[in-house]
Amino acid sequence: MPVEKTATGPARAQLIADTALALLAERGMRGLTHRAVDEAAGLPLGSTSNQARTRLALLEAAVRRLALRESEVLGLPELPGPDAGREALAEAVAHALHRSLTGQQALLIARYELALEAARRPELRRIYDSAGRVFRDPLTRLMAANGSREPERHALSLVAWCEGMMFSCVAGSFHTDAPDLGQLRAGAGELLRGMLER
C-alpha cells in the first residue's frame, strides 16, 4: 500500500477505501467487512468503523475512491480537446482501455462488485450514478464536438462498447485473449467512424 499504516485523517480514509477495493476484488462483496479492512490495512481494530460507521458508508467510500482511481487510469484529464478530431478520440479511448486491461484488472473486478451491489441498493445507486457522470458528461460533449447528431446516444454506445470490452477481457470469455493497443485502436476507430461519419 502506498499509504503508511500509521496514516491519519485523509490519508487513513484513502487507505481504508483502497483496502476495501482490494478486498472486493480478492474476496467479493461477502469478504468486505470493517474488520477485514482493518486487518488487511494493518490498522487497529475499530479504525474502519470510526471512519465509515455503517456498511453503506464503507461502500460509498469505495465507490468515490473507485471513481477517482479510474479517472486517473483512464486519463480523463488527458481526453482530447473538442477540436482534436475522431482519430485523436479513438487513440485516447484505445490507450485508456489498454491501461485498464493491462494493469488494473483488480480495480475493474471491484467495480463490477460495486455495480451489482448498487443494482440492489437504491441508496448506493445514487452515489454510483453520480460518480459515473464524471465519465459520461465529458464523452457526451466530445461526441457533440466531433459532429454527433445524437451525442447522448452515441456517448452511451461508446461507453457500452468500452464496458463490454473490459468485462469480456477481465471477467468474461475473452479473459485470456485481451486485444493489444492496435486492435483496440482499430475497434474504437470503427465504432466512432460509424457514429460520426455523415
C-alpha positions as CSV (number, residue, x, y, z in Angstrom):
1,M,0.0,0.0,0.0
2,P,1.3,3.5,-0.8
3,V,0.0,5.0,2.4
4,E,1.7,4.1,5.7
5,K,-0.3,2.1,8.2
6,T,0.0,4.9,10.7
7,A,-1.8,7.3,8.4
8,T,-4.4,9.6,10.0
9,G,-7.1,11.8,8.6
10,P,-7.5,11.9,4.8
11,A,-4.6,9.5,4.3
12,R,-6.2,6.9,6.6
13,A,-9.6,7.4,4.7
14,Q,-7.8,6.8,1.4
15,L,-6.0,3.7,2.8
16,I,-9.4,2.3,4.0
17,A,-11.1,2.9,0.7
18,D,-8.2,1.4,-1.3
19,T,-8.1,-1.6,1.0
20,A,-11.9,-2.0,0.6
21,L,-11.4,-2.0,-3.2
22,A,-8.7,-4.6,-2.9
23,L,-10.8,-6.8,-0.7
24,L,-13.8,-6.6,-3.1
25,A,-11.5,-7.7,-6.0
26,E,-10.0,-10.5,-4.0
27,R,-12.9,-11.8,-1.9
28,G,-16.1,-10.3,-3.3
29,M,-18.8,-8.5,-1.5
30,R,-19.1,-11.0,1.3
31,G,-15.5,-10.6,2.1
32,L,-15.8,-6.9,2.7
33,T,-16.2,-6.2,6.4
34,H,-14.9,-3.4,8.6
35,R,-12.8,-5.9,10.5
36,A,-11.3,-7.4,7.2
37,V,-10.4,-3.9,6.1
38,D,-8.7,-3.2,9.5
39,E,-6.7,-6.4,9.3
40,A,-5.7,-6.1,5.6
41,A,-4.7,-2.5,6.0
42,G,-2.8,-3.2,9.2
43,L,-4.9,-0.8,11.2
44,P,-6.0,-1.1,14.8
45,L,-9.4,-2.9,15.1
46,G,-12.2,-0.3,15.0
47,S,-10.3,2.1,12.7
48,T,-12.6,1.4,9.7
49,S,-15.7,1.7,11.9
50,N,-14.6,5.1,13.1
51,Q,-14.1,6.2,9.5
52,A,-17.2,4.6,8.0
53,R,-19.7,3.7,10.7
54,T,-22.0,1.6,8.5
55,R,-21.6,-0.8,5.7
56,L,-23.2,1.7,3.3
57,A,-20.7,4.3,4.4
58,L,-17.9,1.9,3.6
59,L,-19.3,1.1,0.2
60,E,-19.8,4.8,-0.6
61,A,-16.2,5.5,0.3
62,A,-15.2,2.6,-2.0
63,V,-17.3,4.0,-4.9
64,R,-15.9,7.5,-4.5
65,R,-12.3,6.2,-4.4
66,L,-13.0,3.9,-7.4
67,A,-14.2,6.9,-9.5
68,L,-11.0,8.9,-8.6
69,R,-8.7,6.0,-9.4
70,E,-10.5,5.1,-12.6
71,S,-10.3,8.7,-13.8
72,E,-6.5,8.5,-13.3
73,V,-6.2,5.2,-15.1
74,L,-8.5,6.2,-18.0
75,G,-6.6,9.5,-18.3
76,L,-9.8,11.6,-18.0
77,P,-7.9,14.9,-17.7
78,E,-6.0,13.9,-20.9
79,L,-9.1,13.5,-23.1
80,P,-8.5,15.3,-26.4
81,G,-10.0,18.8,-26.9
82,P,-13.2,19.3,-28.8
83,D,-11.3,20.2,-32.0
84,A,-8.9,17.2,-31.9
85,G,-10.9,15.0,-34.2
86,R,-12.2,11.5,-34.4
87,E,-8.7,9.8,-34.7
88,A,-7.4,11.5,-31.6
89,L,-10.6,10.4,-29.7
90,A,-10.1,6.8,-30.9
91,E,-6.5,6.9,-29.8
92,A,-7.4,8.2,-26.4
93,V,-10.1,5.6,-26.0
94,A,-7.7,2.8,-27.0
95,H,-5.0,3.9,-24.6
96,A,-7.5,4.2,-21.7
97,L,-8.8,0.7,-22.4
98,H,-5.3,-0.7,-22.8
99,R,-4.2,0.8,-19.4
100,S,-7.3,-0.8,-17.7
101,L,-6.8,-4.2,-19.3
102,T,-3.1,-4.5,-18.8
103,G,-2.7,-3.2,-15.2
104,Q,-5.9,-2.6,-13.5
105,Q,-7.9,-5.8,-13.6
106,A,-8.4,-5.9,-9.9
107,L,-9.9,-2.4,-10.0
108,L,-12.3,-3.5,-12.7
109,I,-13.4,-6.5,-10.7
110,A,-14.0,-4.3,-7.7
111,R,-16.1,-2.0,-9.9
112,Y,-18.3,-5.0,-11.1
113,E,-18.9,-6.0,-7.4
114,L,-19.9,-2.4,-6.6
115,A,-22.1,-2.1,-9.7
116,L,-24.0,-5.3,-8.8
117,E,-24.5,-4.1,-5.2
118,A,-25.7,-0.7,-6.5
119,A,-28.3,-2.5,-8.6
120,R,-29.7,-3.9,-5.4
121,R,-29.4,-0.9,-3.1
122,P,-31.1,2.3,-4.2
123,E,-29.1,4.4,-1.7
124,L,-25.8,3.2,-3.2
125,R,-27.2,3.5,-6.7
126,R,-27.4,7.3,-6.3
127,I,-23.7,7.5,-5.3
128,Y,-22.6,5.1,-8.1
129,D,-24.6,7.0,-10.7
130,S,-23.2,10.4,-9.5
131,A,-19.7,9.1,-9.7
132,G,-20.3,7.7,-13.2
133,R,-21.3,11.2,-14.5
134,V,-17.6,12.1,-14.2
135,F,-17.1,9.9,-17.3
136,R,-20.4,10.3,-19.1
137,D,-20.6,14.1,-19.4
138,P,-17.2,14.8,-21.0
139,L,-17.8,12.0,-23.5
140,T,-21.2,13.4,-24.4
141,R,-19.6,16.8,-25.0
142,L,-16.8,15.3,-27.1
143,M,-19.3,13.4,-29.2
144,A,-21.2,16.6,-29.9
145,A,-17.9,18.5,-30.7
146,N,-17.0,15.8,-33.2
147,G,-20.2,16.1,-35.1
148,S,-22.6,13.7,-33.5
149,R,-26.2,14.5,-34.2
150,E,-27.2,12.4,-31.1
151,P,-24.3,12.9,-28.7
152,E,-26.0,11.3,-25.6
153,R,-26.9,8.2,-27.5
154,H,-23.5,8.0,-29.1
155,A,-21.8,8.5,-25.8
156,L,-23.9,5.6,-24.4
157,S,-22.8,3.4,-27.4
158,L,-19.1,4.3,-26.8
159,V,-19.3,3.7,-23.1
160,A,-21.2,0.4,-23.7
161,W,-18.5,-0.7,-26.1
162,C,-15.7,0.1,-23.6
163,E,-17.6,-1.6,-20.8
164,G,-18.2,-4.7,-22.8
165,M,-14.6,-4.8,-23.9
166,M,-13.4,-4.5,-20.3
167,F,-15.8,-7.1,-18.9
168,S,-15.2,-9.6,-21.7
169,C,-11.4,-9.3,-21.3
170,V,-11.3,-9.3,-17.5
171,A,-14.2,-11.5,-16.3
172,G,-15.8,-12.9,-19.5
173,S,-15.0,-15.4,-22.2
174,F,-12.1,-13.4,-23.7
175,H,-10.1,-13.1,-20.4
176,T,-7.2,-14.9,-21.9
177,D,-7.3,-13.1,-25.3
178,A,-7.2,-9.4,-24.4
179,P,-6.7,-7.2,-27.5
180,D,-3.5,-5.2,-27.9
181,L,-3.3,-1.5,-28.3
182,G,-3.5,-1.7,-32.1
183,Q,-6.6,-3.8,-32.0
184,L,-8.3,-1.5,-29.5
185,R,-7.4,1.5,-31.7
186,A,-8.9,-0.2,-34.7
187,G,-12.1,-1.2,-32.8
188,A,-12.6,2.3,-31.4
189,G,-11.9,3.9,-34.8
190,E,-14.5,1.7,-36.5
191,L,-17.1,2.5,-33.8
192,L,-16.5,6.2,-34.0
193,R,-16.4,6.2,-37.8
194,G,-19.8,4.6,-37.9
195,M,-21.3,7.1,-35.5
196,L,-19.7,10.3,-36.6
197,E,-19.4,10.0,-40.4
198,R,-22.2,11.9,-42.1
